[in-house]
Amino acid sequence: MDKRTLLAFALSFLVLLVWSVFFTPTSQKTTQRPKPEPEVEHQAPAPKALKPAPPSVSAQVVPPTTGIEGKEIIVETRLYKAVFTNNGPSVKKFELKKYRMTPDKTSPPVNLIPTNGDGNFMTVDFIQNAADGNGILYQANQDHLNLVDEGGPQELVFTSVLPTGLMVEKRYKFYPDQYKIDLEVVVRNQGPQRLEGAFRVGLNPVIPKEKKSYYSSFTGLTVLNQGEYTELDLDDPGDKVELQGQIGWIAFQESYFISAVVPEEPLDAKIEATKKDKDRLYAKLVGPSLVLAPGGQATARYALFLGPLDLGLLKQFGKGLDKAIDFGWTNVIAKPLLLTLRFFNNYVHNYGVAIILLTIVVKLIFWPLTHKSYKSMKEMQKLQPLMAKIREKYKDNKEQMNKELMALYKTYKVNPMSGCLPMVIQIPVFFALYRILAQAIELRHAPFMLWINDLSAPDRLFRFPFSIPLMAPPYGIPVLTLLMGASMFLQQKMTPTTGDPTQAKMMMLLPIVFTFLFINFPSGLVLYWLVNNILSIAQQYAIYKKAS
């Protein structure tokens, strides 16, 4: 491998890394600047789930609901504690009992509803004549639901009668051991006039203000459109996205969590989403247009999921929600790796040990290929005297020198690229594991041993009160990364060179480059590379000892 080939390989690796971190393609991204025309409420064809009832002859005008005061209703299960408000109604707080903000067990639980929101994070309304359904107070049938000790599901029912004579009933059904919440919205025209409207799902999330690390996954609005996972790319205030198709669900996603609204059946509908300001998003999914005669009614059913991006839980939920876990172009490798990690963790109960076992498995799979590569490198070492003579003889004729070297390689059946092969074959696994550590909830705050208490974060021994150049916070000693660099240096020392002093120096620089490159990577990824290096050193030692 000559200098240009080596440089090309190193640059290719860096380009792949940067592209994977910042420009990983998703299934679909559509961004559109807002148009100057006034906004019009879009309506879609009626789906099967919505069937207006026949009008009632004895329909009478019912006075609108009055005298209701705003209040909060607490719903507590074994998995979460939620606070609903009868304004809308909407969920105001949703704390996950199994997940905390930091690895410290005393830190507060993760709250999926930002505290700086306006209380309309997730709503389902029946809007009339494009009017906003927010701000309406509902009567709640209960003030508190406790599903921690009781086994069966419970319902929270909100009812209200609007000035138009429309009766609205929203029935939430909660389960003790599920993040799933069933929602049934029933509307009935109790007035003397025909009413026209549509069911609408609204998401009004606030992007968390805490700074994300550069390896964090997508945060924003996502949709299952035509069966494909789609990220709504809204970068700047005023950006707007419109989608039309069979909508399976709409959600707000963060690195490890999702808040989704899933219709009972996919809706042939249109979604409009916009970035209202630097940290606030808004999306609406407007259902089919409905006309309710006096006495007529319609029902829409949804399932809500507010919880972790856990592949097993999302598959159990169904409706294609598991597609929200998307590892981009590494999907075909990442998902089997994640399942393998989960399998090992079921027995060892430590994801750090699971990563070590996974590294061993990957090494065994590629063992024949790397074995052949190391043998070829050993043969290259035997050719050093002949290669040195060729370089000296044709030092003024690079083209002829390269021809003679290639003829030498062909005669002795050796591969000059063999030195890079063991590293190259690890790159797809490297990127797949990179995506897993950034997105898989299983590895969030997963401890390994000693000072490594979060495999999804960089390893830091001790914490410094001052910043360090090129190092992302927290600041400390990256012990695991330094060990990885040392192991890579030892591996390079054991690797035979082609006799070119310049190339040898470049190869010895690689451990330094990789050490700085890995300094801010998740400790789980560094652990994988370290163990892989150690196994490679052992393999090289065994081959070279046998050959000698």
ABEGO torsion letter per residue (X at the ends): XBAAAAAAAAAAAAAAAAAAAAABBBABBBBBBBBABBBBBBBBBBBAABBBBBBBAABBBBBBBBGBBBBBBBBBBAABBBBBBABOBBBABBBBAABBABABAABBBBBABBAABAGAABBBBBBBGGBBABGBBBBBABABBBAAABABBBBBBBBBBBAAGBBBBBBBBBBAABABBBBBBBBBBABABBBBBBBBBBBBBBBBABBBBAABBBBEBBBBBGGBBBBBBBABBGBBBBBBEBBABBBBBBAABBBBBBBABBBBBBBBBBBABAABBBBBBBBBBBBBBBGBBBBBBBBBBBBBBBAAAAAAAEGGAAAABBAEAAAAAAAAAAAAAAAAAAAAGBAAAAAAAAAAAAAAAAAAAAAAAAAAAAAAAAAAAAAAAAAAAAAABAAAAAAAAAAAAAAAGBBAAAAAAAAAAAAAAAAAAAAAAAABAAABGBBBBEABABAABBBBBEBBABBBBGBBOBBBBBAAAAAAAAAAAAAAAABBBAGBAAAAAAAAAAAAAAAAAAAABBAAAAAAAAAAAAAAAAAAAAAAAAAX
